Amino acid sequence: MENELEMDTTETPNKPTSLLLVITLSLMSYIAAFCSTLYEYTGVFFSTALFDHPEVFGSYLAQAFGGSLIFPILHVGIASFFKSKRNPSSRRNIFTGWAIAITIIQILMII
């Protein structure tokens, strides 16, 4: 009986999410949001003509930022109210989850 209880309390070690993976996925979701915004307004994924109009280019960048990074930042802020979620691993998992979800949503919008 005692051996069974000891076996039940053993925990599997959690491997933290790589920071490089989180940054890469967030960057990919930002690029997907930028391309889908551009495709929605112009019908192309990228155009060098945007560089001639910095106001429009800045507007598209701001929309992509809002669409890909504001929700994860808000989620981290709300999750920080709970003491158990105030660690780098939880924050990385939140950003990873949002990056994957936003990338899938943006790709589906293009299709």
N, CA, C and O atoms as a GROMACS GRO file, in nm:
protein
  444
    1MET      N    1   0.082  -0.118   0.000
    1MET     CA    2   0.000   0.000   0.000
    1MET      C    3   0.087   0.125   0.000
    1MET      O    4   0.059   0.220  -0.074
    2GLU      N    5   0.192   0.127   0.081
    2GLU     CA    6   0.276   0.244   0.088
    2GLU      C    7   0.352   0.266  -0.043
    2GLU      O    8   0.372   0.380  -0.085
    3ASN      N    9   0.393   0.158  -0.108
    3ASN     CA   10   0.464   0.169  -0.234
    3ASN      C   11   0.375   0.228  -0.342
    3ASN      O   12   0.423   0.303  -0.428
    4GLU      N   13   0.247   0.196  -0.340
    4GLU     CA   14   0.154   0.250  -0.438
    4GLU      C   15   0.139   0.400  -0.421
    4GLU      O   16   0.132   0.473  -0.520
    5LEU      N   17   0.134   0.448  -0.298
    5LEU     CA   18   0.120   0.591  -0.273
    5LEU      C   19   0.246   0.667  -0.318
    5LEU      O   20   0.236   0.777  -0.371
    6GLU      N   21   0.359   0.609  -0.297
    6GLU     CA   22   0.483   0.672  -0.339
    6GLU      C   23   0.490   0.683  -0.490
    6GLU      O   24   0.540   0.781  -0.544
    7MET      N   25   0.440   0.582  -0.558
    7MET     CA   26   0.443   0.583  -0.704
    7MET      C   27   0.346   0.687  -0.760
    7MET      O   28   0.374   0.746  -0.864
    8ASP      N   29   0.234   0.710  -0.693
    8ASP     CA   30   0.135   0.806  -0.741
    8ASP      C   31   0.182   0.949  -0.728
    8ASP      O   32   0.139   1.035  -0.806
    9THR      N   33   0.269   0.979  -0.633
    9THR     CA   34   0.311   1.116  -0.610
    9THR      C   35   0.428   1.159  -0.698
    9THR      O   36   0.466   1.276  -0.697
   10THR      N   37   0.483   1.067  -0.774
   10THR     CA   38   0.593   1.105  -0.861
   10THR      C   39   0.540   1.191  -0.976
   10THR      O   40   0.434   1.163  -1.032
   11GLU      N   41   0.613   1.293  -1.007
   11GLU     CA   42   0.571   1.384  -1.113
   11GLU      C   43   0.665   1.372  -1.232
   11GLU      O   44   0.785   1.347  -1.216
   12THR      N   45   0.610   1.388  -1.347
   12THR     CA   46   0.695   1.391  -1.466
   12THR      C   47   0.751   1.532  -1.479
   12THR      O   48   0.677   1.629  -1.463
   13PRO      N   49   0.878   1.545  -1.507
   13PRO     CA   50   0.935   1.679  -1.517
   13PRO      C   51   0.882   1.752  -1.640
   13PRO      O   52   0.876   1.696  -1.750
   14ASN      N   53   0.842   1.877  -1.619
   14ASN     CA   54   0.793   1.960  -1.729
   14ASN      C   55   0.910   2.029  -1.796
   14ASN      O   56   0.989   2.097  -1.731
   15LYS      N   57   0.919   2.011  -1.924
   15LYS     CA   58   1.024   2.079  -2.000
   15LYS      C   59   0.968   2.215  -2.042
   15LYS      O   60   0.866   2.219  -2.112
   16PRO      N   61   1.031   2.325  -2.003
   16PRO     CA   62   0.977   2.456  -2.038
   16PRO      C   63   0.984   2.481  -2.189
   16PRO      O   64   1.072   2.430  -2.258
   17THR      N   65   0.889   2.560  -2.236
   17THR     CA   66   0.885   2.595  -2.378
   17THR      C   67   1.004   2.683  -2.411
   17THR      O   68   1.037   2.775  -2.336
   18SER      N   69   1.066   2.656  -2.523
   18SER     CA   70   1.183   2.731  -2.566
   18SER      C   71   1.145   2.876  -2.599
   18SER      O   72   1.044   2.900  -2.665
   19LEU      N   73   1.225   2.970  -2.552
   19LEU     CA   74   1.200   3.110  -2.582
   19LEU      C   75   1.215   3.138  -2.730
   19LEU      O   76   1.141   3.220  -2.785
   20LEU      N   77   1.309   3.072  -2.795
   20LEU     CA   78   1.328   3.089  -2.939
   20LEU      C   79   1.204   3.043  -3.016
   20LEU      O   80   1.165   3.106  -3.115
   21LEU      N   81   1.143   2.934  -2.972
   21LEU     CA   82   1.021   2.885  -3.035
   21LEU      C   83   0.908   2.986  -3.021
   21LEU      O   84   0.834   3.011  -3.116
   22VAL      N   85   0.894   3.043  -2.904
   22VAL     CA   86   0.788   3.141  -2.879
   22VAL      C   87   0.808   3.265  -2.965
   22VAL      O   88   0.713   3.315  -3.025
   23ILE      N   89   0.930   3.313  -2.972
   23ILE     CA   90   0.960   3.432  -3.054
   23ILE      C   91   0.935   3.402  -3.202
   23ILE      O   92   0.878   3.485  -3.273
   24THR      N   93   0.977   3.286  -3.248
   24THR     CA   94   0.957   3.249  -3.388
   24THR      C   95   0.809   3.237  -3.422
   24THR      O   96   0.765   3.288  -3.526
   25LEU      N   97   0.731   3.171  -3.337
   25LEU     CA   98   0.588   3.157  -3.363
   25LEU      C   99   0.517   3.292  -3.358
   25LEU      O  100   0.427   3.317  -3.438
   26SER      N  101   0.556   3.379  -3.265
   26SER     CA  102   0.495   3.512  -3.258
   26SER      C  103   0.527   3.594  -3.382
   26SER      O  104   0.442   3.666  -3.434
   27LEU      N  105   0.650   3.583  -3.429
   27LEU     CA  106   0.689   3.653  -3.551
   27LEU      C  107   0.613   3.599  -3.672
   27LEU      O  108   0.570   3.675  -3.758
   28MET      N  109   0.596   3.467  -3.677
   28MET     CA  110   0.520   3.408  -3.787
   28MET      C  111   0.373   3.453  -3.784
   28MET      O  112   0.314   3.477  -3.889
   29SER      N  113   0.315   3.463  -3.665
   29SER     CA  114   0.176   3.508  -3.657
   29SER      C  115   0.165   3.655  -3.697
   29SER      O  116   0.065   3.696  -3.757
   30TYR      N  117   0.266   3.735  -3.664
   30TYR     CA  118   0.268   3.876  -3.703
   30TYR      C  119   0.276   3.888  -3.856
   30TYR      O  120   0.205   3.968  -3.916
   31ILE      N  121   0.362   3.809  -3.918
   31ILE     CA  122   0.376   3.811  -4.064
   31ILE      C  123   0.248   3.761  -4.130
   31ILE      O  124   0.205   3.816  -4.232
   32ALA      N  125   0.186   3.657  -4.073
   32ALA     CA  126   0.060   3.607  -4.130
   32ALA      C  127  -0.050   3.712  -4.118
   32ALA      O  128  -0.129   3.729  -4.210
   33ALA      N  129  -0.055   3.782  -4.005
   33ALA     CA  130  -0.155   3.887  -3.988
   33ALA      C  131  -0.129   4.002  -4.085
   33ALA      O  132  -0.224   4.058  -4.141
   34PHE      N  133  -0.003   4.039  -4.106
   34PHE     CA  134   0.031   4.146  -4.201
   34PHE      C  135  -0.008   4.107  -4.343
   34PHE      O  136  -0.069   4.185  -4.415
   35CYS      N  137   0.028   3.985  -4.384
   35CYS     CA  138  -0.004   3.939  -4.520
   35CYS      C  139  -0.153   3.928  -4.543
   35CYS      O  140  -0.202   3.963  -4.650
   36SER      N  141  -0.227   3.880  -4.444
   36SER     CA  142  -0.372   3.868  -4.463
   36SER      C  143  -0.439   4.004  -4.465
   36SER      O  144  -0.537   4.024  -4.538
   37THR      N  145  -0.388   4.100  -4.387
   37THR     CA  146  -0.442   4.236  -4.392
   37THR      C  147  -0.414   4.298  -4.527
   37THR      O  148  -0.502   4.361  -4.586
   38LEU      N  149  -0.295   4.282  -4.575
   38LEU     CA  150  -0.258   4.337  -4.705
   38LEU      C  151  -0.339   4.271  -4.816
   38LEU      O  152  -0.385   4.338  -4.909
   39TYR      N  153  -0.357   4.140  -4.806
   39TYR     CA  154  -0.434   4.068  -4.908
   39TYR      C  155  -0.581   4.111  -4.906
   39TYR      O  156  -0.646   4.119  -5.011
   40GLU      N  157  -0.632   4.140  -4.787
   40GLU     CA  158  -0.772   4.182  -4.774
   40GLU      C  159  -0.796   4.316  -4.844
   40GLU      O  160  -0.900   4.336  -4.906
   41TYR      N  161  -0.700   4.407  -4.834
   41TYR     CA  162  -0.719   4.541  -4.890
   41TYR      C  163  -0.671   4.555  -5.034
   41TYR      O  164  -0.729   4.631  -5.112
   42THR      N  165  -0.566   4.483  -5.070
   42THR     CA  166  -0.508   4.505  -5.203
   42THR      C  167  -0.519   4.385  -5.296
   42THR      O  168  -0.512   4.402  -5.418
   43GLY      N  169  -0.538   4.266  -5.244
   43GLY     CA  170  -0.547   4.148  -5.328
   43GLY      C  171  -0.414   4.082  -5.356
   43GLY      O  172  -0.410   3.984  -5.431
   44VAL      N  173  -0.305   4.132  -5.298
   44VAL     CA  174  -0.173   4.070  -5.313
   44VAL      C  175  -0.115   4.048  -5.174
   44VAL      O  176  -0.154   4.114  -5.078
   45PHE      N  177  -0.021   3.953  -5.164
   45PHE     CA  178   0.040   3.924  -5.035
   45PHE      C  179   0.148   4.023  -4.996
   45PHE      O  180   0.167   4.052  -4.877
   46PHE      N  181   0.219   4.076  -5.094
   46PHE     CA  182   0.322   4.176  -5.065
   46PHE      C  183   0.346   4.257  -5.190
   46PHE      O  184   0.344   4.204  -5.302
   47SER      N  185   0.369   4.385  -5.172
   47SER     CA  186   0.395   4.472  -5.285
   47SER      C  187   0.499   4.576  -5.245
   47SER      O  188   0.492   4.634  -5.136
   48THR      N  189   0.596   4.598  -5.332
   48THR     CA  190   0.697   4.699  -5.302
   48THR      C  191   0.642   4.840  -5.317
   48THR      O  192   0.705   4.936  -5.274
   49ALA      N  193   0.523   4.854  -5.377
   49ALA     CA  194   0.461   4.985  -5.389
   49ALA      C  195   0.422   5.041  -5.252
   49ALA      O  196   0.401   5.161  -5.237
   50LEU      N  197   0.411   4.953  -5.153
   50LEU     CA  198   0.378   4.999  -5.017
   50LEU      C  199   0.486   5.090  -4.961
   50LEU      O  200   0.456   5.180  -4.882
   51PHE      N  201   0.611   5.070  -5.000
   51PHE     CA  202   0.720   5.151  -4.946
   51PHE      C  203   0.712   5.296  -4.995
   51PHE      O  204   0.772   5.385  -4.935
   52ASP      N  205   0.638   5.319  -5.103
   52ASP     CA  206   0.620   5.456  -5.153
   52ASP      C  207   0.517   5.531  -5.071
   52ASP      O  208   0.512   5.654  -5.077
   53HIS      N  209   0.437   5.461  -4.994
   53HIS     CA  210   0.332   5.522  -4.913
   53HIS      C  211   0.352   5.481  -4.767
   53HIS      O  212   0.290   5.384  -4.721
   54PRO      N  213   0.436   5.553  -4.693
   54PRO     CA  214   0.469   5.510  -4.557
   54PRO      C  215   0.350   5.513  -4.461
   54PRO      O  216   0.346   5.435  -4.366
   55GLU      N  217   0.253   5.601  -4.484
   55GLU     CA  218   0.138   5.607  -4.395
   55GLU      C  219   0.055   5.478  -4.405
   55GLU      O  220   0.012   5.423  -4.305
   56VAL      N  221   0.035   5.434  -4.528
   56VAL     CA  222  -0.042   5.311  -4.550
   56VAL      C  223   0.035   5.190  -4.496
   56VAL      O  224  -0.022   5.102  -4.432
   57PHE      N  225   0.165   5.187  -4.523
   57PHE     CA  226   0.249   5.077  -4.474
   57PHE      C  227   0.246   5.071  -4.322
   57PHE      O  228   0.234   4.964  -4.264
   58GLY      N  229   0.257   5.187  -4.257
   58GLY     CA  230   0.251   5.192  -4.111
   58GLY      C  231   0.116   5.149  -4.057
   58GLY      O  232   0.107   5.086  -3.952
   59SER      N  233   0.011   5.183  -4.130
   59SER     CA  234  -0.124   5.142  -4.090
   59SER      C  235  -0.138   4.990  -4.094
   59SER      O  236  -0.196   4.931  -4.003
   60TYR      N  237  -0.088   4.928  -4.199
   60TYR     CA  238  -0.095   4.782  -4.210
   60TYR      C  239  -0.011   4.715  -4.101
   60TYR      O  240  -0.052   4.614  -4.043
   61LEU      N  241   0.106   4.772  -4.072
   61LEU     CA  242   0.190   4.716  -3.965
   61LEU      C  243   0.120   4.726  -3.830
   61LEU      O  244   0.126   4.633  -3.749
   62ALA      N  245   0.053   4.839  -3.805
   62ALA     CA  246  -0.018   4.858  -3.678
   62ALA      C  247  -0.135   4.762  -3.666
   62ALA      O  248  -0.160   4.708  -3.559
   63GLN      N  249  -0.208   4.741  -3.776
   63GLN     CA  250  -0.319   4.646  -3.773
   63GLN      C  251  -0.269   4.504  -3.748
   63GLN      O  252  -0.333   4.428  -3.675
   64ALA      N  253  -0.157   4.469  -3.807
   64ALA     CA  254  -0.100   4.335  -3.785
   64ALA      C  255  -0.053   4.320  -3.640
   64ALA      O  256  -0.069   4.213  -3.581
   65PHE      N  257   0.003   4.426  -3.584
   65PHE     CA  258   0.047   4.421  -3.444
   65PHE      C  259  -0.073   4.402  -3.352
   65PHE      O  260  -0.069   4.320  -3.261
   66GLY      N  261  -0.177   4.478  -3.378
   66GLY     CA  262  -0.297   4.465  -3.295
   66GLY      C  263  -0.361   4.329  -3.308
   66GLY      O  264  -0.414   4.276  -3.210
   67GLY      N  265  -0.356   4.272  -3.427
   67GLY     CA  266  -0.419   4.142  -3.448
   67GLY      C  267  -0.338   4.025  -3.398
   67GLY      O  268  -0.393   3.918  -3.374
   68SER      N  269  -0.208   4.043  -3.381
   68SER     CA  270  -0.127   3.927  -3.346
   68SER      C  271  -0.064   3.934  -3.207
   68SER      O  272  -0.027   3.830  -3.152
   69LEU      N  273  -0.049   4.051  -3.149
   69LEU     CA  274   0.019   4.060  -3.020
   69LEU      C  275  -0.063   4.120  -2.906
   69LEU      O  276  -0.030   4.100  -2.789
   70ILE      N  277  -0.170   4.192  -2.938
   70ILE     CA  278  -0.248   4.254  -2.831
   70ILE      C  279  -0.323   4.148  -2.749
   70ILE      O  280  -0.324   4.156  -2.626
   71PHE      N  281  -0.384   4.050  -2.815
   71PHE     CA  282  -0.458   3.947  -2.741
   71PHE      C  283  -0.369   3.865  -2.648
   71PHE      O  284  -0.407   3.842  -2.533
   72PRO      N  285  -0.252   3.820  -2.692
   72PRO     CA  286  -0.165   3.748  -2.597
   72PRO      C  287  -0.119   3.835  -2.480
   72PRO      O  288  -0.108   3.787  -2.367
   73ILE      N  289  -0.093   3.963  -2.506
   73ILE     CA  290  -0.050   4.052  -2.398
   73ILE      C  291  -0.162   4.069  -2.297
   73ILE      O  292  -0.138   4.068  -2.176
   74LEU      N  293  -0.286   4.086  -2.345
   74LEU     CA  294  -0.401   4.096  -2.254
   74LEU      C  295  -0.420   3.967  -2.175
   74LEU      O  296  -0.450   3.970  -2.056
   75HIS      N  297  -0.403   3.854  -2.241
   75HIS     CA  298  -0.418   3.724  -2.175
   75HIS      C  299  -0.314   3.707  -2.065
   75HIS      O  300  -0.345   3.658  -1.956
   76VAL      N  301  -0.190   3.746  -2.092
   76VAL     CA  302  -0.085   3.738  -1.990
   76VAL      C  303  -0.118   3.830  -1.873
   76VAL      O  304  -0.097   3.794  -1.757
   77GLY      N  305  -0.170   3.949  -1.904
   77GLY     CA  306  -0.208   4.042  -1.798
   77GLY      C  307  -0.317   3.986  -1.708
   77GLY      O  308  -0.310   3.998  -1.586
   78ILE      N  309  -0.418   3.926  -1.768
   78ILE     CA  310  -0.526   3.867  -1.690
   78ILE      C  311  -0.477   3.745  -1.613
   78ILE      O  312  -0.514   3.725  -1.497
   79ALA      N  313  -0.396   3.663  -1.676
   79ALA     CA  314  -0.344   3.543  -1.609
   79ALA      C  315  -0.252   3.579  -1.493
   79ALA      O  316  -0.236   3.500  -1.400
   80SER      N  317  -0.192   3.697  -1.497
   80SER     CA  318  -0.101   3.738  -1.390
   80SER      C  319  -0.173   3.767  -1.259
   80SER      O  320  -0.110   3.778  -1.154
   81PHE      N  321  -0.306   3.779  -1.264
   81PHE     CA  322  -0.380   3.796  -1.140
   81PHE      C  323  -0.371   3.671  -1.053
   81PHE      O  324  -0.383   3.678  -0.931
   82PHE      N  325  -0.350   3.556  -1.116
   82PHE     CA  326  -0.341   3.430  -1.043
   82PHE      C  327  -0.194   3.401  -1.014
   82PHE      O  328  -0.111   3.399  -1.104
   83LYS      N  329  -0.165   3.377  -0.888
   83LYS     CA  330  -0.027   3.358  -0.846
   83LYS      C  331   0.040   3.239  -0.914
   83LYS      O  332   0.160   3.242  -0.940
   84SER      N  333  -0.036   3.134  -0.941
   84SER     CA  334   0.023   3.014  -1.001
   84SER      C  335   0.063   3.036  -1.147
   84SER      O  336   0.140   2.957  -1.202
   85LYS      N  337   0.012   3.141  -1.210
   85LYS     CA  338   0.043   3.167  -1.351
   85LYS      C  339   0.150   3.274  -1.370
   85LYS      O  340   0.178   3.314  -1.483
   86ARG      N  341   0.210   3.321  -1.263
   86ARG     CA  342   0.312   3.425  -1.271
   86ARG      C  343   0.451   3.364  -1.288
   86ARG      O  344   0.538   3.383  -1.203
   87ASN      N  345   0.471   3.292  -1.396
   87ASN     CA  346   0.601   3.235  -1.422
   87ASN      C  347   0.628   3.238  -1.573
   87ASN      O  348   0.534   3.244  -1.652
   88PRO      N  349   0.753   3.233  -1.612
   88PRO     CA  350   0.787   3.241  -1.754
   88PRO      C  351   0.727   3.129  -1.838
   88PRO      O  352   0.692   3.150  -1.954
   89SER      N  353   0.714   3.011  -1.780
   89SER     CA  354   0.660   2.899  -1.857
   89SER      C  355   0.514   2.923  -1.896
   89SER      O  356   0.475   2.894  -2.010
   90SER      N  357   0.435   2.975  -1.805
   90SER     CA  358   0.294   3.005  -1.836
   90SER      C  359   0.285   3.114  -1.942
   90SER      O  360   0.203   3.105  -2.034
   91ARG      N  361   0.367   3.215  -1.929
   91ARG     CA  362   0.365   3.324  -2.027
   91ARG      C  363   0.404   3.274  -2.165
   91ARG      O  364   0.344   3.312  -2.265
   92ARG      N  365   0.505   3.190  -2.171
   92ARG     CA  366   0.548   3.134  -2.300
   92ARG      C  367   0.439   3.046  -2.360
   92ARG      O  368   0.417   3.050  -2.481
   93ASN      N  369   0.372   2.968  -2.278
   93ASN     CA  370   0.265   2.883  -2.328
   93ASN      C  371   0.149   2.966  -2.381
   93ASN      O  372   0.087   2.930  -2.481
   94ILE      N  373   0.118   3.077  -2.315
   94ILE     CA  374   0.011   3.165  -2.363
   94ILE      C  375   0.047   3.222  -2.499
   94ILE      O  376  -0.034   3.220  -2.591
   95PHE      N  377   0.169   3.273  -2.512
   95PHE     CA  378   0.210   3.330  -2.641
   95PHE      C  379   0.217   3.224  -2.750
   95PHE      O  380   0.182   3.252  -2.865
   96THR      N  381   0.260   3.104  -2.716
   96THR     CA  382   0.265   2.996  -2.814
   96THR      C  383   0.126   2.959  -2.862
   96THR      O  384   0.102   2.946  -2.982
   97GLY      N  385   0.034   2.943  -2.770
   97GLY     CA  386  -0.104   2.909  -2.806
   97GLY      C  387  -0.169   3.015  -2.892
   97GLY      O  388  -0.233   2.983  -2.992
   98TRP      N  389  -0.153   3.141  -2.854
   98TRP     CA  390  -0.211   3.250  -2.933
   98TRP      C  391  -0.145   3.259  -3.070
   98TRP      O  392  -0.214   3.285  -3.169
   99ALA      N  393  -0.016   3.240  -3.078
   99ALA     CA  394   0.053   3.249  -3.207
   99ALA      C  395   0.003   3.142  -3.304
   99ALA      O  396  -0.020   3.169  -3.422
  100ILE      N  397  -0.014   3.021  -3.253
  100ILE     CA  398  -0.064   2.914  -3.339
  100ILE      C  399  -0.208   2.942  -3.381
  100ILE      O  400  -0.242   2.926  -3.498
  101ALA      N  401  -0.292   2.984  -3.287
  101ALA     CA  402  -0.432   3.013  -3.319
  101ALA      C  403  -0.445   3.127  -3.419
  101ALA      O  404  -0.522   3.117  -3.514
  102ILE      N  405  -0.371   3.235  -3.398
  102ILE     CA  406  -0.380   3.350  -3.488
  102ILE      C  407  -0.329   3.315  -3.626
  102ILE      O  408  -0.387   3.357  -3.726
  103THR      N  409  -0.221   3.238  -3.635
  103THR     CA  410  -0.168   3.199  -3.765
  103THR      C  411  -0.270   3.115  -3.841
  103THR      O  412  -0.291   3.136  -3.961
  104ILE      N  413  -0.333   3.021  -3.773
  104ILE     CA  414  -0.435   2.937  -3.840
  104ILE      C  415  -0.553   3.023  -3.884
  104ILE      O  416  -0.602   3.006  -3.996
  105ILE      N  417  -0.598   3.113  -3.800
  105ILE     CA  418  -0.711   3.200  -3.836
  105ILE      C  419  -0.677   3.288  -3.956
  105ILE      O  420  -0.759   3.303  -4.048
  106GLN      N  421  -0.558   3.345  -3.957
  106GLN     CA  422  -0.519   3.433  -4.068
  106GLN      C  423  -0.505   3.356  -4.198
  106GLN      O  424  -0.542   3.406  -4.304
  107ILE      N  425  -0.452   3.236  -4.192
  107ILE     CA  426  -0.440   3.154  -4.313
  107ILE      C  427  -0.579   3.116  -4.366
  107ILE      O  428  -0.602   3.116  -4.486
  108LEU      N  429  -0.670   3.083  -4.274
  108LEU     CA  430  -0.806   3.052  -4.317
  108LEU      C  431  -0.877   3.172  -4.377
  108LEU      O  432  -0.961   3.157  -4.466
  109MET      N  433  -0.845   3.291  -4.329
  109MET     CA  434  -0.904   3.413  -4.386
  109MET      C  435  -0.857   3.434  -4.530
  109MET      O  436  -0.933   3.484  -4.614
  110ILE      N  437  -0.733   3.398  -4.558
  110ILE     CA  438  -0.679   3.416  -4.692
  110ILE      C  439  -0.741   3.316  -4.789
  110ILE      O  440  -0.769   3.348  -4.905
  111ILE      N  441  -0.762   3.194  -4.741
  111ILE     CA  442  -0.816   3.088  -4.826
  111ILE      C  443  -0.956   3.116  -4.853
  111ILE      O  444  -1.022   3.040  -4.923
   0.00000   0.00000   0.00000
